[in-house]
């Protein structure tokens, strides 16, 4: 498993991160096997959120590995906050209480990276800054970032936040590519030319923020997995062709497609299946050619101008 640096933090992490959203559906024993398999594959970064399983995913994770200082130093833990029941909340009070809850559930005294989960239109940057300052000074959070934010929202936070925002978790897959489409269809009058995210792809590269693609196998917004889906026969035929060529699985090719982009992205893979994760991890051994990358982009339903 290759390593990458998150932003310009100096923090070296596995090129693929294991997303723990569904870990609450496992027993402690099952979760232990999933986590140990990830570590055996040299996947050392684990992505959480306070709302996953209403906190139970974090609890299961800590119970499964019997969290201790020696275990903790083997991994990088990221969690998120800001989503509440029916609203979003970036107040200082909520950020601090959310972190305290995650620390307790994860049985650790620090979080490596804290992300703000979804934009809060009522955000007051000075409140976020005050929370981040307190968390940084206390050692409870070492690095900070955002999730699902556009460039203007990030700049608004930077008005007061002193710490570098090193990552932005965004939806991206071969079948969900708006951040790529707009950059390829500049000055055009059709739908793919619409800039829906403020140019977040180029912004991230210019400002050294690592994009962490979530749902890398989904088509649409949680509409299902495109791998082996009967709705996408041509795409799956091409994925199989490339999988055979590179001696990996179709899922590995789908991740290799993301990794091929020079933005230096870190996909968040949420499978709790050990065999599937083992196969996906082989994506880091595959470097698609420029021709292969564009061929997959086109067969996924995209037209070049």
Secondary structure, DSSP 8 states (H G I E B T S, - for coil): --EEESTTS--EEESEEEE-TTGGGS-HHHHHHHHHHHHHTT--EEE--TTGGGGHHHHHHHHHHT--HHHHTT-EEEEEE-EETTEE---HHHHHHHHHHHHHHHT-S-EEEEEE-S--TT--HHHHHHHHHHHHHHTSEEEEEEES--HHHHHHHHTT--S-EEEEEEE-BTTB-HHHHHHHSTT--SGGG--SSSSHHHHHHHTT-EEEEE-TTBSTTTS-B-TT-GGGHHHHHHHHHHHHHHTS-HHHHHHHHHHTSTT---EEE----HHHHHHHHGGGG----HHHHHHHHHHTT----
